[in-house]
Every structure is written in structure tokens, then in C-alpha cells.
Amino acid sequence: MKTPHTTLYRDKANAKLMGVCAGIADYTGVNLFWVRMMAILVFFMTSGGVVPFYILAGMLLDKKPPYLYSDKQEQRYWQGVRQSPQRTAREIRSRMKDVDRRLAEVENFYVSSNPRLNAEIERLR
């Protein structure tokens, strides 16, 4: 499933050259400094052989839309989804179970303190 939030983009807002490293940093959630350091390391390890791939990525990747995230919390959420969708789904299920449990407690409190409502619910069962 490809959505705008799970696609790799060039990040021109934080770019030094073409925005590829900034896009990778945004996509993975890794600090931009470390992505750039890794790119420099790979450049020296391959004697510049990575440059054509960098240029190709810079030409093929779309620019990151400015409306992609509404705030930093949403950006961290989508980075987590890209890193581990199963973990994110488990976290959401856990939160929903907690909300459901708390809602049941509120409902139980309200129904037990309201005999008329309790009688109506029992009559419907």
C-alpha cells in the first residue's frame, strides 16, 4: 500500500545538493547529520562510484509535498509506520483496548449510579 506518507521523497527544504540525503533521513527517521556522514563514507569507500546513483535518485524522486505532515508528532508517527508497520499496528490496538476499557468503566459507573437507565438496558436485553 503506497500512500503519500509512506513514499520516499527528496526533501528540498533541508537539502544541501539535491535533497536525497534529507529525504532518506525524513523517510527513516535517522538524524540528517548521520545520513550525510554515511553518504560521505560510502562515497570514499566506493571511490565516487555512488555519485551516479545519487544523481539518478535526485532526478527520479519526487519533491516532498509541503503539506505532507501537519506537525512533528505526525511526522514521527509516519516514520514509525515506515520502520515497523506491525509494531505500529500493535501500539494502535493496545491504545484502542485501553480506550475501550476506560469507556466500559465510565459506562459501568454511569449505569450503576442511574437505576432508571440500568433498568432500561436490562429490559432491552
N, C-alpha and C positions, 0 to 999 in steps of 0.2 A: 504494500500500500504506500504510494507516494503522495505526500501532501506537501504544501509549501514549507511546512515546519520540519520535514524530515529530508529535505533536499540539500545537497552541498552547493553553496554559492560562493562567489567572490565577494569579499567584504571591502568595498571601495572606501568606506568611511574610515577604516583603520588600516588602510593599505600603505605600504612603502613603495612597492613596484606595481604589481597588478592586482593585489588583494587575495592571492591564492593562499598564502600562509594565514592571513587573517580569517579567511573563510574556513580553513581547516581548523583553526583554533575555535572559531564560533561553533562549528559542527560538532567537535569532540568535547568542548568544554575545557580543554587544556589551555593554560596561560599562553598568550600570544608570544611572549618572550621565549618560552621553551620551544614552541613550534618553529620560530625563526632560528633559534640556535641549532635545532635538529636539521633544518634545511641547509644551514651553512656547513654543518658537519657532513651531511650527505653529499653536498657539493664537493667538498675536499676529498671525501672517500672515493667518489666516482670520477675524480679529475674533471669535473664540469659536465659529466655525462647526464646529469639530471636536468640541466638547463632546457633542453628541447621539451621535456615532459612538463616543466614548469610553464613554459611559453604556451604549449598546447592546452594545458589546463586553464591558463589565463584567457585563452581565446574561446574555449568551449564552455566554460562555466558561465552561467547567467549571473548578473549582478544581484546582490541581496536586496530584496524589496525593503524600503524604509518602514513599511507597516507590518513587518513580519512578527515582531513582538511588541506587546503593549507596555511591558515593564521588565525589569531584571528577573523577577520571580518567574514570569512566564518563560523567559529565555532559559533559565536553569531547569525548569520542568521539561522543556523540549529537548535539551541536551541530555537529560536523564533518560528520556524515552529513546533517543537515538542510541545511547550507550547500552541500555538493557531494557528492552520493552517488557520482558517478563517480570523483572523486578518492579517496574513502574506499575504494571497491572496488579501485582500483589499488594503494593502500597495503597493503590486506589481501593481495592477490595477491602483491605484492612480498615481504611478510613470509613468506607461506607458501612461496614459492620459495626464500627464504633458509633456512627451517627444513628444507625438503626437501633442499636442497644439503648442509646440515650433517649431516643424518641419513644421507645417502648416504656422506659422508666417514667417519662413525663406523662405518657398516656395512662399508664397504670396508676400514677399518683392522682391524676385528674379524675379518672373514672372512679377510683376508690373513695375519693372525697366528695363525689357527686352521686348520691344514691339514685336519683332520678335517671341520670344518664346510664348508670350501671344497669338499672332495671330495663331500660330501653334496649341496650345492647344484648342483654340476656334474652329478651323477648325475640329479638331478630335471629338469634342462633337457633 
